[in-house]
Amino acid sequence: MERVLITGGAGFIGSNLSNFLDKKNCKVTIIDDLSIGRKKNVQNKKINFIVSNIKNINELKKIGNFDTIVHLAAKAEILIPKKDEKKYFETNIEGLQQVLNFASQKKVKKFIFASSASIYGDTKNVKVRENFVQNPKHYYAYTKYIGEKMIEKYCKNNDINFSILRFFNVYGPNSTAVVARFVAQHLQNKPITIYGNGLQKRDFIHVNDLNRVILKIINTSKGNNQIFNIGSGIAKRILDLKNIIAKNHKHILLEKRSDDIEISIANIYKVKKKLNWKPIITFQKGLNEMIKLDRYKLQNMRLPTINSQKKLLKKFNKLK
Ligand SMILES: NC(=O)c1ccc[n+]([C@@H]2O[C@H](COP(=O)([O-])OP(=O)(O)OC[C@H]3O[C@@H](n4cnc5c(N)ncnc54)[C@H](O)[C@@H]3O)[C@@H](O)[C@H]2O)c1
């Protein structure tokens, strides 16, 4: 039985992954400080739940030993006030270093890291391959970029196999990101708010497809010491996304987030070939399932007012 530690396991991806791996006969432990994630996202009693900041991971007694760590814990918003950049550094860089030290002390065999498509920056309408030039634009993307470099070096020096996964836009149950937000705005009969002109292209991947690729990496050596794009390879404009969710519903175009990427689409040739994996959940099917499972949550999701979004955008854009 594989012993897997998932940091950030109470968040969107972590909660889905924990339940998935538990069903696939892994012994799952979660560490999460509940700064964003919620304990009720993981109600499975077989999963060992440790409430702690990852920065303190090395001081935790009785945490046990693991074969694999899936490191998801991170601060992961793009639109952040300047005063929060320090928190991003503390979690995404210092926190990562603590988890790497833990992995080395515990002689963990595999370290799987949630990186982000945002490290590529603007990609000029091409489907990016893993060796595409990296030009992170905003602070969050920088922390992921630096995180990748730390992991490559540290894992090589300490004999740990690593897999770096550059997630594109992940959606599914428990998410609060753009797909969930648009659905919530629709269900709550509020205008759907779009940053910029809505012509930005994004690549949406369902969290269950992502779970399947992580399981493959855990169970085989084929993903060892590799970087993979994890997306669908299919581009959708944000306005099209809005129309798929609610064609005749009112929408409002807000100011563009400065440094926002125009186009983000994955080339997934490498992961298909090396891991014999491909996404199997169509967007429409994934969306319907998500609405079915999360309807109540989405109907009651707290949404920022249009004015508060405008204010935050102004502040954020002024700094650039
Ligand atoms: N969701 C996406 O589309 C997407 C895309 C690219 C990359 N990623 C990356 O995948 C990972 C998971 O994303 P998510 O969407 O599930 O985010 P999320 O915010 O829902 O989950 C992150 C979890 O980490 C926890 N956490 C944050 N700081 C912590 C700390 N210092 N100590 C312990 N726990 C802490 C939070 O409480 C939360 O439960 C993140 O690293 C994110 O950057 C996500």
The ligand as a Gaussian input file, in Angstrom:
#p B3LYP/6-31G(d) Opt

LIG

0 1
 N       -6.635000      25.053000      -9.509000
 C       -5.909000      25.333000     -10.577000
 O       -6.435000      25.608000     -11.665000
 C       -4.398000      25.314000     -10.507000
 C       -3.673000      25.638000     -11.662000
 C       -2.283000      25.643000     -11.588000
 C       -1.647000      25.270000     -10.418000
 N       -2.387000      24.964000      -9.315000
 C       -1.673000      24.618000      -8.077000
 O       -2.231000      23.437000      -7.526000
 C       -2.193000      23.510000      -6.102000
 C       -3.574000      23.270000      -5.519000
 O       -4.454000      24.251000      -6.052000
 P       -5.955000      24.406000      -5.576000
 O       -6.690000      25.008000      -6.698000
 O       -6.425000      23.151000      -4.977000
 O       -5.787000      25.532000      -4.462000
 P       -6.489000      25.660000      -3.036000
 O       -6.210000      27.044000      -2.560000
 O       -7.898000      25.197000      -3.098000
 O       -5.658000      24.616000      -2.164000
 C       -4.447000      24.941000      -1.532000
 C       -4.510000      24.397000      -0.118000
 O       -3.269000      24.689000       0.540000
 C       -3.566000      25.063000       1.871000
 N       -2.452000      25.897000       2.347000
 C       -2.100000      27.128000       1.907000
 N       -1.030000      27.560000       2.582000
 C       -0.697000      26.577000       3.456000
 C        0.337000      26.426000       4.412000
 N        1.248000      27.391000       4.618000
 N        0.381000      25.293000       5.131000
 C       -0.528000      24.312000       4.937000
 N       -1.520000      24.395000       4.028000
 C       -1.594000      25.518000       3.310000
 C       -4.875000      25.810000       1.800000
 O       -5.584000      25.834000       3.035000
 C       -5.615000      25.019000       0.726000
 O       -6.402000      24.007000       1.304000
 C       -1.592000      24.865000      -5.742000
 O       -0.226000      24.699000      -5.517000
 C       -1.813000      25.677000      -7.001000
 O       -0.845000      26.687000      -7.138000
 C       -3.745000      24.986000      -9.330000

